[in-house]
Amino acid sequence: MKKTFKKLIATGLALSTVAVMTAQTAFASEGIDTSVVNEAWGLPTFVYGGGLNDAQIGETADLLGIDDMENVADVSVTGEDLQNYLGTGSGNTASMISSVLVQRENEGEGVNVINETPENITQITEEQYTNAAITAGVEDVTIMVASIRPVTGESALTGIYKAFDVNGEDLDQDRMEVAQEELETTNEIAQENADEDEFDTNRFDQAIVEIKQQLADLRERQDELATREEIEQIINDALANNELQNVISQDQIDRLLAFFERYQQTGAIDSAQVRQQLEQLSGNLRDRFGDAWQQAEDSGLLDQIGNFFRQIWEAITGLFN
């Protein structure tokens, strides 16, 4: 019986591993080919945290798949940049560790963020980065994010702005500040609900996209900004649409309300580029987990995993019979 039990455990672990690998394959992204020169920007831009020493910069470059530093334009992001772009922060360069590799893409490609070190940037999701970057006016880029050690990852957003700046593309100051507020607000709410069984980060990210889209639609229809009451209704509808109405607290809704009141005061609210980037992000969010789960189901993995748990239960009850 013990041998049977151990065999079932081993089988279950193997099935789980295959299921995870199947999901990861479905989510895989090509990343950035540093041997390709973009006509608009030239070389991909490597923006490394100013708190890194030379050895750590090299380690970070390896994490981002940079084989030859001659194939990228490189620049540091500092505490001064944080203050310049966001009008806030302590200006402490030593604390800036997370780094990015940014490549301009063709029009219509959208914003694609890839977290190369999820073990070190665990709080901020790729979609939260994407959502905030779109708010700031970033469009049609691939962004790879990495850190050599555990960090919040917030300085990576400043690195994205620095990449645009050094390539001669100015982003709106107010929108960059609001994007930072968005990243902080959504991340805080996600972390506060991380242990809730009914909370799903991807559904929350999708809800944020839908709120932005509904605010833009309302602005276009009535040629004026939404009232506080209308914003709250839009928030509640988006949460319900993503099955989060029983998870997000009223205090958290109030924080979202305060943020979106400021958000709709920026140029993002009636930007055609923002609409396009959000639509692409929304499609990616819907496809990301649905396709992976369907792939596992089609392959029979889910049935095998279900059978495994039934067998494990029978083995456990058999020990006491």
Buried (B, 14 or more C-beta within 10 A) or exposed (E): EEEEBEEBEEBBEEBEEBBEEBBEEBBEEEBBEBEEEBEEBEBBBBBBBBBBEEEBBBBBBEBBBBEEEEBBBBBBBBBEBBBBBBEEBEBEBEBBBBBBBBBBBEEEBBBBBBBBBEEBBBBBBBBBBBBBBBBBBBBBBBBBBBBBEEBBBBBBBBBBBBBBBBBEBEBBBBBBBBBBBBBBBBBEBBEBBEEEEEBBBBBBBBBBBBBBBBBBEBBEEEEEBBEEEBBBEBBBBBBEBBEBBEBBEEEBBEBBBBBBBEBBEBEBBBBEBBBBBBEBBBEBBEEBBEEBBEBBEEEEBBEBBEBBEEBBEEBEEEEEE
